[in-house]
Amino acid sequence: MTTIAVVRKNGYVAIAADTMTKWGSGKETADYVVNNHKTFKVRDTVIAITGNTTFKAILADYFARPKVEARFDNVHNIFRTWQAMHAVLKEEYFLNAGAGGDDPVESTRVDVLLANKHGIFGVAAHRTVQEFSRFYAFGSGADYAMGSMYATYNDKQRDAEAIARLAVEAAAEFNDGTGLPLTAYRIKLAKP
């Protein structure tokens, strides 16, 4: 269980993630797990993951490979990056991509949010890529995070990072699959 959030506002993007892992009814907080971050960097892009904790290690390992040509600058290039990665996940990381009866395509079984100088993006498990104009959230506390961002986005006192942080904090308050502390990053957008 997880809550991750991205925000774009006033020339900056921000991404935030909680640090708790939940296995059934048990929870593993940052007090007990040292490698609790749900984010990692690939060059100038911060990626936050939801889903099985193993995916952080898998995706970080995949993107660290010297021959991987990952591009995160627009929807089309992110989609092509994810398509190439999906094939390798099945072949070399033993991804169980079995689709459900009504799934249109195989699932990568992880939802991610990305933040970089080009904007904020999301990739859903079936490799649907979206670019967001203001904010978005994934994970078990996403409804709380989305409500928080909707309520605070137009507050002139709050920047992108403050809004993203508050979103994850709201989720941690009300969702039993989200726990603090959180991690957050702020990135300046490239000039158009």
N, C-alpha and C positions, 0 to 999 in steps of 0.2 A: 504494500500500500504506500501511496506517495501523493504529494501535491507539488506540482511544479507550475510556475507562472512566468509569462513574459509580458513586457510592457514597452510601448514605443510612445515617447512624448518629448516635445521640445528639443529635437535634435539628438536625443539619446535613446538607447534601448537598454533594458535591464532584464535579467533572468534570475529567478529565485527558486530554491528547492528546499524541502525539509530534509531531515537526516535520519528518520526512523525507518526501520525495517520491521515488517510484520509477517509472521509465519503462523497462519491459523489464528488462534486466540492469543498467541505469544507475541510480545513485541521486544525488539532489540533497539535500544536507544543509543544515542551518541555517547552516553556514559559508559557503555559496555563495548561498543564497536568502534574501533579506531578508523577504519576505512569506510566511514559512513556517508561520504559525499555522493550525491546522485548526479553530479555534474563533472564534466571533463572538457578539456580544450583540444581542439584540432586547429592548429595555427591560430587564426584570429576569431574562431567561432567557438562559443560555449554551447555545449550540448547537455541537456538535462533529460534523464530517462525515467520512464515509469515501467512497471512490469517486474518480472523476475530480476532479482539483484544481480544474477549472473550476467545479464546483458550489459551492465557497465563494463565489466572486464572484457567481454566479447567485443563490444563496439570499440572500446579504447584500444584493444589489441589489433583489431582489424584496421583502424585508421592510422595506427602507428607503422604499418607495413610500408616499406620504401616505395613499392610499385603501385600503391593505391592512389588513384587520381581523383580525390574527392573535391567537389566544388559545391559551395554553399551560397552562391551569389544570387540565385533566382530559383523560382519554383521548378522550372524545367531541369536545370542542372542538379538540383537536390534530388529530384525524381530519378534521374539517370544514375546518380551516385547510389541511391538506395536500391535500385534494380540490380546494379552490379554487386552490391554488398549482399543482397538476398541470396544470390546464387552461391556465393562463397560461404555464407552462413549455413546453408544446407549441406554443402559438400565438405567443408573443413571444420565447422563448429558443431555439426550434427543437429542443426535446428530441426525440430519437429514441426514442420510447416503444414501438416495436414489440415485441410480446410474443412469447415463444417458443411453440412448439407446444403445450406443456402448461401455460403460464402462465394463471392464472384471470383476471387483469386486467393492464392495461398497467403497466409498471414506471416508477417515477420515477428509477430507476438510481442511487439514493444511499441509504445508511443513515445515520441520525443518532441521537445521544443528546442529550437535553435535561436541564438541571438548573435548578431555580428554587425559590422558596419553597414551591411546591406539591408538590415531590417530584422523582423521577427517572423519565424516560420514554425510550422508544426508538421510532423510526419506521423500519420496514424498507422496502425498495425498492417493495414492492407496497402500501404505505400501511397496513400492519399496525401499530397503535399499542399499546404495552404500557406499563403503569406497573410499576416494579420496587420491591420492598419493601426490598431490601438492596443489591444491586449488579448490574452487567451490563457487558459489553464487546462492541464490534463491531470488525471489521477483521481484517487478516491475522494479527495476533498475539493475537487474542481468546482463543484457548484458553489461552495462557500467562497472560494477564491474569486470566481467570476462575479459573484454578488458584491464582494468587497471592492473589486476593481471598478465595477460599474458605479458604485456609490462614491468612490474617491477620485476617479479619473479627472474630473473637471475642477478639482480643488487646486487652485493656483499655488498653494503652499507645498504641494507634494510633487516631487519629481518622479521619473520612471522607476528608479530604484526603491524609493519609499513606498510607492504603490505596490510594486511586486512583493516587497517584504511584508507589507500589511496583509496582502492577499494570502500568503502562506501562513502568517500568524493567525488570521481568522480561521483558516482551515484547521490549524492545529488546535484551536480552541474548541471547535465543534465536531471534528471528524476523528474517530478513534484510530484511523490508519495514518494519521499525520502527526509528526512530533518535532519539536524544536530541540536544539537550535537549527537555524537555517543557514544556507549559503546563498550569497547574491553577488552578481557582477553587473557593472554598468559600463557601457561601450558607447562611444561617440559615433553617430551615423556619418557615413561618407557624404560629402556634398554632392547633390544631384548633377 
